[in-house]
Amino acid sequence: MKKQYETEIERCDCVEVHEDLLRIVDEKMPDEEELYDLAELFKVFGDSTRIRILFVLFEAEVCVCDLAETLHMTQSAVSHQLRILKQNKLVKSRREGKSIFYSLADGHVRTIIDQGREHIEED
């Protein structure tokens, strides 16, 4: 006997294209380059190590040494992830003597994470 799952997608019983709705959608749809860039940004959030780094940066501006110690990782591994975060404009850095300190690029980063958390905590 085949089980029905809640995640099964329901489909229309007929084919009826709603041209007026599709025209509105087509007018609002971003161009392909913007859609690609958005998809690439969300890929960055698809790595738990990068999410952990962002959570540390929610609390303080820190150097690679601090991040490596806090996350129990090598400085090389942390630097690799920071490079990706920086390339995607999610973190910024500043030099102070021999140290480079990292912080969130702006408030949008926290907003994206906060909204993601709200979404996964919904019933």
Salt bridges, closest charged atoms under 4 A:
GLU16 OE2 - HIS18 NE2 3.52
GLU40 OE2 - LYS43 NZ 2.89
GLU61 OE1 - ARG94 NH2 2.75
GLU96 OE1 - ARG94 NH1 2.83
ASP106 OD1 - HIS108 ND1 3.27
GLU122 OE1 - HIS119 ND1 3.96
